[in-house]
Amino acid sequence: MKVTSSQAGKMLRKLEDDMDGILTNESNSRDFLASVGEDVESVRPAYDYAETQEKLVELENKIRSLKHAINVFNSTQEVPGFGMTIDQMLIYLPQLSRRREKLRGMKSVLPKAREENRYGKGSNIIDYRYANYDIAAVEKDYTEISDTLAKAQNALDTVNTTVTFEVEI
């Protein structure tokens, strides 16, 4: 079947939810307590070991196939306008975000700011912290990185919602 990366991600979440449900059900029903004198069969939860294991293996196979198809797609599909594949873009986006956050802090400082008195109340020493860089250049870089990040996110979103690949599950 042909799917987009976005659709494949939703399918994967559904399969993993199904897996969690079966594992939770198994955990709740694979053993049980009964009091002395209580009819054990009347409190025995429904549980079929072989059937449960079969369902888990089937889901594991589907998850493995789907993740592999997504990985192949991500490592081969180029994101237009960026000259990199999706898997590279998934590394690039957090790098841009970290750089933007650093620049956000740097662009908001004053060129010269008075520091808290580190020497005690009776001291006449005044310390100043000076920006050792061009704040305007940082603001320019911040704007450029923010724009690049937005374009990269939009380009990746477009690929993830429009380009299809084959999945066999």
C-alpha positions as CSV (number, residue, x, y, z in Angstrom):
1,M,0.0,0.0,0.0
2,K,1.1,3.5,-0.7
3,V,1.2,5.9,2.2
4,T,2.7,9.3,3.2
5,S,5.1,9.6,6.0
6,S,2.4,11.3,8.0
7,Q,0.0,8.4,7.4
8,A,2.8,5.9,8.2
9,G,3.4,7.6,11.6
10,K,-0.2,7.4,12.5
11,M,-0.3,3.7,11.5
12,L,2.8,3.1,13.6
13,R,1.2,4.8,16.7
14,K,-2.0,2.7,16.2
15,L,0.1,-0.5,16.0
16,E,2.1,0.5,19.1
17,D,-1.2,1.3,21.0
18,D,-2.5,-2.1,20.0
19,M,0.7,-3.7,21.3
20,D,0.4,-1.8,24.6
21,G,-3.2,-2.9,25.0
22,I,-2.4,-6.6,24.4
23,L,0.6,-6.4,26.8
24,T,-1.5,-4.7,29.5
25,N,-4.3,-7.2,29.1
26,E,-1.8,-10.0,29.3
27,S,-0.2,-8.5,32.4
28,N,-3.6,-8.3,34.1
29,S,-4.8,-11.8,33.2
30,R,-1.8,-14.1,33.0
31,D,-2.0,-14.8,36.8
32,F,-4.6,-14.1,39.4
33,L,-5.3,-14.5,43.1
34,A,-8.0,-16.7,44.7
35,S,-8.7,-17.1,48.4
36,V,-8.8,-20.4,50.1
37,G,-12.2,-21.9,49.7
38,E,-13.1,-19.7,46.7
39,D,-14.1,-21.4,43.4
40,V,-10.9,-20.8,41.4
41,E,-12.7,-21.1,38.0
42,S,-15.2,-18.4,38.9
43,V,-12.4,-15.8,39.3
44,R,-10.1,-17.1,36.5
45,P,-9.6,-14.3,33.9
46,A,-9.8,-15.2,30.3
47,Y,-6.3,-15.7,28.9
48,D,-4.9,-17.7,26.1
49,Y,-1.1,-17.8,26.1
50,A,-0.6,-19.1,22.6
51,E,-3.2,-16.7,21.1
52,T,-1.6,-13.7,22.9
53,Q,1.9,-14.6,21.8
54,E,0.7,-15.0,18.2
55,K,-0.9,-11.6,18.2
56,L,2.2,-10.0,19.7
57,V,4.5,-11.6,17.1
58,E,2.1,-10.4,14.4
59,L,2.2,-6.9,15.7
60,E,5.9,-6.9,16.1
61,N,6.3,-8.0,12.5
62,K,4.0,-5.2,11.3
63,I,5.8,-2.6,13.4
64,R,9.2,-3.8,12.2
65,S,8.1,-3.6,8.5
66,L,6.5,-0.2,8.9
67,K,9.5,1.3,10.8
68,H,11.9,-0.1,8.1
69,A,9.8,1.4,5.3
70,I,9.8,4.8,7.1
71,N,13.6,4.6,7.7
72,V,14.3,3.7,4.1
73,F,12.0,6.6,3.0
74,N,13.7,9.0,5.4
75,S,17.2,8.1,4.3
76,T,16.5,8.3,0.6
77,Q,13.9,11.1,0.1
78,E,15.4,14.5,-0.4
79,V,13.7,17.6,1.1
80,P,13.3,20.1,-1.8
81,G,15.3,23.3,-1.4
82,F,17.6,21.9,1.3
83,G,19.8,19.3,-0.5
84,M,19.4,16.9,2.4
85,T,17.4,13.8,3.1
86,I,14.6,13.6,5.7
87,D,16.9,11.8,8.2
88,Q,19.5,14.6,7.8
89,M,16.7,17.2,8.1
90,L,15.6,15.5,11.4
91,I,19.1,16.3,12.7
92,Y,19.3,19.7,11.2
93,L,16.0,21.0,12.7
94,P,17.1,20.5,16.4
95,Q,20.5,22.0,15.5
96,L,18.8,25.1,14.1
97,S,16.5,25.3,17.2
98,R,19.4,25.1,19.6
99,R,21.3,27.8,17.7
100,R,18.1,30.0,17.6
101,E,17.6,29.7,21.4
102,K,21.3,30.6,22.0
103,L,20.9,33.7,19.8
104,R,17.6,34.6,21.4
105,G,19.5,35.0,24.7
106,M,22.4,36.8,23.1
107,K,20.3,39.3,21.2
108,S,18.3,40.4,24.3
109,V,21.3,41.6,26.4
110,L,22.3,45.2,26.9
111,P,25.7,46.3,25.5
112,K,26.7,47.2,29.1
113,A,24.8,46.0,32.2
114,R,25.5,46.6,35.9
115,E,26.1,43.3,37.8
116,E,24.8,42.6,41.3
117,N,27.3,43.6,43.9
118,R,29.4,40.4,44.5
119,Y,31.6,42.0,47.1
120,G,29.2,42.7,49.9
121,K,27.0,45.6,50.9
122,G,29.8,47.8,52.1
123,S,31.9,47.6,49.0
124,N,32.2,50.5,46.6
125,I,33.3,48.2,43.7
126,I,30.9,48.2,40.8
127,D,31.1,45.5,38.1
128,Y,29.7,45.9,34.6
129,R,29.1,43.1,32.1
130,Y,29.9,44.0,28.5
131,A,28.6,42.2,25.4
132,N,31.7,41.1,23.6
133,Y,29.9,40.9,20.2
134,D,27.9,42.9,17.8
135,I,24.3,42.7,19.1
136,A,22.9,43.9,15.8
137,A,24.7,41.0,14.0
138,V,23.3,38.5,16.4
139,E,19.8,40.0,15.8
140,K,20.3,39.6,12.1
141,D,21.5,36.0,12.5
142,Y,18.6,35.2,14.8
143,T,16.1,36.4,12.2
144,E,17.8,34.4,9.4
145,I,17.9,31.3,11.5
146,S,14.3,31.7,12.5
147,D,13.3,32.1,8.8
148,T,15.4,29.1,7.8
149,L,13.9,27.0,10.6
150,A,10.4,27.9,9.5
151,K,11.2,27.1,5.8
152,A,12.8,23.8,6.7
153,Q,9.8,22.8,8.9
154,N,7.4,23.7,6.2
155,A,9.4,21.8,3.5
156,L,9.6,18.7,5.7
157,D,5.8,19.0,6.5
158,T,5.1,19.2,2.8
159,V,7.1,16.1,2.0
160,N,5.6,14.2,4.9
161,T,2.1,14.9,3.8
162,T,2.4,14.7,0.0
163,V,5.1,12.2,-1.0
164,T,4.1,8.5,-0.9
165,F,6.1,5.3,-0.5
166,E,5.3,1.7,-0.5
167,V,4.6,-0.2,2.8
168,E,3.9,-3.9,3.1
169,I,2.4,-4.9,6.4
